[in-house]
Amino acid sequence: MTSPPAPAPYDVDTAAFELAGAPSPPRAATFLASVLVIGAFTVVLAGVNSTVFELERHAVPKELVLHVTALLCLLPLLLRWERVAPGVVAALLGLFVIWSALSSVFATNRWLALNALSISFSGLVVFVAASRVARAPHARAFALVGITTAAVLAAALGAAQAYGLQLEWLAEDRAPGGTFGNRNFLAHVVVIALPLPLLALLRSERRLAAALSFVAVGVMTNLVVLTRSRAAWLAFVAVLGIVAIGALLGRRAYPTMLRKRRAGWVVLAIVTGGLLAVSLPNRLEWRSDSPYAETLGRLTDYSSGSGRGRLMQWQNSLRLVPDAPVLGVGPGNWFVHYPRVTTPGDRSFAGADAIPTNPWPSSDWITMVVERGPFGALLLLFTGLAACAIALRRVATREPALEWAETETAESTADRSLTALAILAATVVTGLFDAVLLLGAPTLLVWASLGLLLPSTRPVLSRPLSGRWRRAAVLAVLLFAVTATLTGAGRLTSLLIARDRPTRADLALAARFDPGGHRVRLLLTRRGTCQERIPYARAARDLMPFHAAPERALRACGARE
């Protein structure tokens, strides 16, 4: 008499909770994978035309896509939520979101805090959903192919813009920004997603998949070079280094000739994409005769130009930490407080402008320290380190993952872990020099990719949820997800109303849909009589108490309060 098969190991991977009694894994995983893929394509393409809101016309729609994607993922996840059982990565990421929520309570501008917190929360939900999809091989493969294709589409649109494609929908000010409004933002997303086709080209045994991966690597390399984004170029080097080391670690698993040929194709794809970028004529209006050589020569130069400007901004920003050393100034509130610490010669601050700075500083990590306190930044750092440790262990030891699927092998786990490691490296490097996880699009793509790729770990704790505690937890999570989505929808509606030559009535209506809309209220301080302007100037001052523009508007009307 044969013994019964051993039960599948209890696994939540990086998922935040066990869903006993939820729909069957294949059905649930297929639904979640479809939501993630649709979300990835939509977040790449999302944007509206506007002559008033140049940056927001790209950022706001993409944030809303992130929140809608998270909300749709939550519905099946919360259907039968009966146990809290986070893996180490999800536990740390969840603590980071909880700490960010606590910081938001004490923020000066709670609307900005809600927006920033919502991005982090939605990223956590996407990560949880993706880790559930990872346990179903076919759904996981579909999701990874979809996310890769969406990233290649983003790169192709940016490259097409550089070579002559003209659409109002694409960003013109910082070309080739494609649908992201800024060439740096587009370059970050593309280089972060680059490990997906890169590893597929190196490892795939199917010729069609390898050929498509070759084209994808070439297109993405071409775009990264065209953007001249120093952060993306440095991340590109980091990705190649990690992939090369991982390939060497796994050299015994593949035939020698196959390995050599695939490595050659990787080099050829990168060289072809790079050469086309520097040799083909384009529409980019660089001021230098040798723009790409100049960027390469100044790759690590922070003694002048934009590099020095970043250093000054970082130094000034850190002066805010002693004022709020525990919880920080609040998510999204760097923008509110930075005028307090700017110094003469600060290239990132234009005090004469109504909006003197970008909404985010030029570094994820500086932002986290300032806005969520050193402890909040450490929680996010430990999340990344835990993910790295898990991935490194699988790559180095080639241990099989704890998966539901019987077809899971140690080799496939190692390949996915190596890809995750490269994505983490690209995210960290780009985040050192620019805003990445502060934005909707990269947040969705990064956490979805990591959830799909990171191998399983055992839960760090396991607690049942039942009765009123379960109902309260489900209601709280769902309520916040709905609030984030509705707030994002209100911001987008406001933008659509006031996007092009708005009248005063348009602006007043837009302000109602976006209670935290600082820019709309400043525009209203320039329309109508002083009696009509003053309430909006005071509202703008309440939102941005350290900015000069609201005070100037009040003084222009003789208001003293």
N, C-alpha and C positions, 0 to 999 in steps of 0.2 A: 504493500500500500504506500503510495507516494505521499510525501508530506505536503501540506498546503504551501503555496508560494509565500515568501516573506512579504509582509506589508511594505508598501512604499514608504521611504523615510519621510518623516514629518518635515515639510519644507515650506518656508514662506520666503525664501531667498531674501531679497532686499525688500519684499513686500511688507507693508505695515500691519496687516492683520489677516487672520485666517477667516475664510468665508465658508464655513460649514453649511452645507445645504444649498449653496448657490447653484445656478444652472450648471450643467455638465461642463467640464473643463474645455472641450473642443468648441462648444457653442459660445461660451463666455469669452474664450480667448479670441475666437474669430471676430466677435463683435468689437472687442476692445482693440484688436489689431486694425480693424477697419476704421475705427474712430481715430486712432493715432495716425494712420496714413492720410486720411482726409484732412486731419488737422495739420499735418506737415505740409501738404500741398497748399492748403488754404493760407497758412501763416506765411508761406513764401510769396504768394500772389496778392495777399491782402494789401490794400492801399486805396486812397481816394485822391482825386484832384483837388488842389486848393492853392490859391495865391496868397492866403493869409497864414496858414499853418503849415509851413514847409516841413518841419521835422515831425510834428504830431500827425500829419496825414499818413505817415507810414507807421509810426510807433503805436498809435492808439488802436487802429484796426487789428494789428498783429497781437496786441495784448488781449483784445476781446476774443480773438480766435483761440488763444491759449486758455482763457477762462471757460469758453464754451466746450472746448475739448476736455478739460478737466471735469466739468459738470457732467458731460455725457459719460465719461469713464466712471464717475462716482455712482451713477444710478445702479448698474449691476453690482458694483463692489459693495454697496451698502444694503443690497437686497436682503442678505442674510448675514449681517456682520455679528458674529457671536463670540469672537475672541480677539484680544489684542495680543499679537505675537510678532513683534518687529525683528527683522534681522539687524545686524549692527549698523549697516549703512542707513537703512530706513529709520532706525531709532535715533541716530545722530541728526539726520536731516529733519526728522520730526521735532526734536528738541530745538533745533535752530529756528524752525517756524514758530514754535511756541514762544521762544525767547523774543523773536521779532514781534510777535503779537503783544507781549508785555511792553516792549519798547514803544510800540505804537500808541499805547494808552497815554504816555507822557509826552508825545510829540507835539511840537508847536502847531504844525499844520497836519491835522488828522486826516484830511482828504488825501494828501500826498502819501501819508503813512499807509492808508488803506490801499492805495494803488500799488505801492511797493510790496506790502505784505501779501497782497493778492497774487502777485507774480510768484513769490516764493511758495505760497500755499499751493497754487496750481501746479508748479513744478513738482512738488512732493506727490500730488495726486497722479500726475502723468508717470512719475517714476514707479509708483505702486502698481498702476495699471500695466505698464510695460513689463514689470517683473512677473506679473501673472501671465502675460502673453508668452514670456520666455519659456514657460513650462510646457508649451505646446509647439513642437518643432515646425509644423507647417505654418501656423499663425505667426510664429517668430520670424521665419524666413520671409513671409509676405510683408511683415511690418518693416524689416530691415531693408528689403528691396525698395519699398515705398519711400522710406525716409531718405535713402540714398538717391533715388530718382528725383525727389523734391529738391535736394541740395544741388544736384547737377543742373536742374532746371533754373535754380537761382543763379548759378554760375553762368549758364548759357545766356540768360537774359542780360546779365551785367556785361558779358563779353560782347554780345550783340549791340548793346548800347555804345560800347567803346568803338565798335567798328561801323557805326552809322545808324543803328535803329533809333528812331525818334518817336516817342510816345509821351503824351502828357502824364501818363500814369507812372512813368519812370522818373527817378530823381535826376535833375540836370545840374544842380548846384555843386554837388560833390561826386560827379561822375568818375568811374562807372559804379554808381550805387545801386543800379537796377531798381528793384522794388523795395529796397531797404532805406532809401533816403540818404545814404552815406556810404562811400566806398569802403571805409574801414569796417562798418557794421556788416556789409556783405562779405568782405574778405574773411572776417572772423567766422561767420557761419560756414563758409565753404571750407576753410582749412580745418575746422573742427570736425566736419563730416568727411574729410578726405580719407581717413583711415578705413572707412567702410569699403569703397571700391579698391583702395590700395591693397588691402589684405585679400579681397576677393580675386584680384588679378594675380597675386602671388600664390594663392593656395588653390584656386578653383581648378577642377579637373575637366570641366566642360568647356569646350572651345567657344561656344556662343557667349557664355557667361564671362569668360576671360576677355573676349573681344569687346563686349560692352563695357567691362571694367576698364579696359585700356582707353577707350574713348572718354569715359568718365574722368579718369585720372588726368588725361590730357586737357580736357576742358576746364577742370577745376584748377590745375596748375596754371593754365593760361590766364584765368581770371585773377588768381592770387598775385601773379606777377604784374598784371595790368593795373591793379589797384595801388601799387607802391605802398601798401600798408606794412610798416615795419613790424608791428606786433604779429601780423599774419605771416610775414616772412620768417621771423624767429620761431613761430609755432610750427611752420612748415619744416624747418630744420629739426625741431624736436620730434615731430612725427616720424620723419625718415629715420632718425637715430633709433627710436624705440622699435620701429618695425624691423630694422636691420638686426638689432640685438635679438629680438624675438625670433626672427628667422634663423639666426645662428643657433639659438637654444633648441629649436625644433628641427635641426637639419637631419637628424637620423630618421625622421618619420617620412621623408619624401625621397624619391629616386633622385640621384645626383643630376642626371641630364634634365629632368623636369625642373629641378630647383634652379639650375643655371639658366635655362631658357626663360623661366618666368622672371627671374631677377633681371635679366636683360630686357624683357618687355617692360618691366617697371621703369627702368632707367630710360628706355626709349620714349615711353609715354611722357615722363617728366621733362625730358630734354626737348621733345617736340612741342609740348605746350609752352615751355619757356621761350624757345626760339621764335615761335610764331608771335608771341606777345611782344618781343623786342624788335622783330623785323617787319611785321606787317604794318602798313600805315593805319593810323586810327584817328579818331576825332578828339582825343583827349588833349586839352590845352595846357600842357606842362610848360613851365617857365624855363626849364633847363634844356640845353641841347642834348644832354645825356642823362635823362631823368632816372633811368633804371640803375645805371652805374653810380649815380649820385646817391640814390637810396641805399644801394649796397654798401657804399663807402661810409655812410653815416648810420649804419644799422644799429650800432651801439653808442652813438654819439649823443650824450646828454649835457654837453657843455654849451650848446647853442641851439637856436631854432626851436622847433616844437618839442624836442627832447628837454631843453632847459625849461621851457614853459610847463611841461609836465612835472618836473622836479619841484618847481616853485609852487605849483598848485598842491602837490602832495604835502610839502612842508607846511604850507599855510593851513591845509585841511586838518592836519594832525594837531594844530593848535586848538581845535575844537574839543579834542578828547578830554583834557582836564576839566572842562565845564560839565561834561556828562560821562564820567569814567566808567560807569556801570552799565547803563542801558543805552548809552549813545544819545544822539539828538533825535533819533526816531527814523524809521525807514522812509526814504524819499526826502528827508528834511535837510540833507546837505545843501540843497539848492536854496533853502530858506536862510540858513545860517552863514553861508560862505561870505557874504558881504562884510561880516563882522571881522574877518581875519585876513582879507585880501591885503596885499602890500603893493607899493608902487612898482611898476614894471611887470605886474602879473598879466601875462598875455591871455589868460583864460577868463579875465574879468574886464568887461567893458561897462564902466560905471555910468556912462552917459546914455546907454541904451535902456529902454524900458525893461527888457529881459537881459540882464548883464552877463549871464553864464548859461551854459548848457544845463539841462536838468540833472545830469549826473557828472561826477568827476571822472577823470581819465584813468580809472583803475577800480576794478571790482573790490580789491582787497583794501584799499584806502577807504572806500565807501563803507565797507562792512565794519571796519574799526570805528569810523566816525559815527555812523548811523545806528549801529546795533551794539556798540561797545566792544572792547577787546574780547570779552567772553563769547559774544555772539560770533565774532569773526573766527575765534578758535573752534567753535562748534562746526562751522562750515569747513574749516581747514581739516578738522578731525574726520569729517564725513569723507572728504576727498582722500585723506590718508588711509582710512579704512578700506575704501574702494580699491585704492592702489595695492594695499597689502593683499587683499583677496585675489585680485587679478594676478599679481606677481607670483603668488603661491601656485596658482594653477598653471601659469606659464613655465615656471621653473621646475615644478615637480610633476606636471602633467597628470594631476589627480583628476578622476572623474567628478563631475558635479552631482549634487543631490537633486535629481530631476524626476519628474513624474514619467517622462518619456523613456521607454525602454531603448530607444534608438540612440540616446545620448552617449557619446564616447569621450574619452579623455582628450583625444586630439581636437574634436570640435569645441570642447570646453576651453582648451588652451588657445585656440585661434580666436574665439570670441573674447577671451580675457585679454589677449594681446591688443585686439582692436579697442577694447574699453580703455586699456592703459594709454594708448596713443590719443584717444579722444580726451581723456583726463589731462594729459600733458598739454594738448593744444588749448584746452579751456583755461588751464592755469596760466599759460604764457600769455595768451591774448588778454585774459582778465587782469594781468599785472599792469597793462598799459592802456586799457580801454574798458568801457562798460560792456559786459557780456551777459552775465547772469542777472543783471538789472533789467534786461530787456525781454520782451515776450517771445520773439522768434527763437533766439538761441536757447532760452530756458526750455522751451518745448523740445527742441531737437536734441539738446544735450541730455536732459533727464530721460527722455524716451529711449535714446540710444543706449545709455548706461543701464537702464532697467532691462532692456532686451539682451544686453551682452554680459553683464556681470553674473558670475556663477552663484549657485545657491549657498547660503550659510544657514546654520541653525538659529532659531530665535534666541535673542538675548534674554527674553522673558516671555511668559505665557500666562495671560489672565483672561478668564471668561467674562463676557458681558451678558447680562440678562436683565429682564424686567425693566424698571424705570431707568436704570443706568444706561442700558443699551439704547432705549428710546431717546434719552437726553443726548447721548453721544452722537447718534445718527442725526438728530435734529440740529445739533450745533454745527456739525460738519457740513450738512446740506445747506443750512441757512447761510453760512459764510460763503459757500460756493455760489449760491444764488445771488447773494449781495455783491460779490466780486463781479459776476456776470452782468447784473443790472447796472452797476456803477460804470463798468466798461461800455455798456450799451448807451448809457446816458452821455458819456464823454464823446462817443462816436456820433451820436445824434447832434450834439452841440456843434461838433466840428462840421458836420454836413450842412447844418443850417447857416453857419457863418463862414463857409469856406471860400467864398468868392464875392468880393465887393458887397459886403453885407450892409444893410441899412441899420439904423439904430434899433428899429423894432426887431430885426433879425438877431442882433446881438443880445438884446434883452431876453428874447426867447431862448437863445443858446445858453445864456447864463442860468436859466431855470433848470435846464437839463443837466448842467454840470456845476453843482454847488461849489466845487473846488477849483473852478476854471479861473485862474489868475489872469491869463492873457485876455480872455473875453472881457473881464471887468476893467482892465486897463484900457482896452479899446473903447469901452463905454465912457471912460473919463474924458474922452476927446469929442464926444457927441452930445449935442443938446445944451441946455442952459446949465448954469452952475448948480441950481437947485436939483437938476436931474443927475448931474455928474457926481456930486458929493457922496451920496449913498454908496455908489459903486467904488469910489476912491477909498472910502472907509472899509468896505468889504475887502478890497484888494490889500489894504494895509493889514487887516486882520489875518489874511492868509500869508502875507509876506512882510512881517513887521520890520525887517531889517533892510528891505529894498528901498531905494530912493524914489522910484517912479510914483508910487502912491502918495508919498509926502509932497512931491512936486505938484501932483494934480490937486491936492488939497490946498496948497499954498496959492496956486493959480486962481482958486476961487475964494481965497481969503478965509478959508476954514482953519481954525486954530486947534481943534480937537484932534 
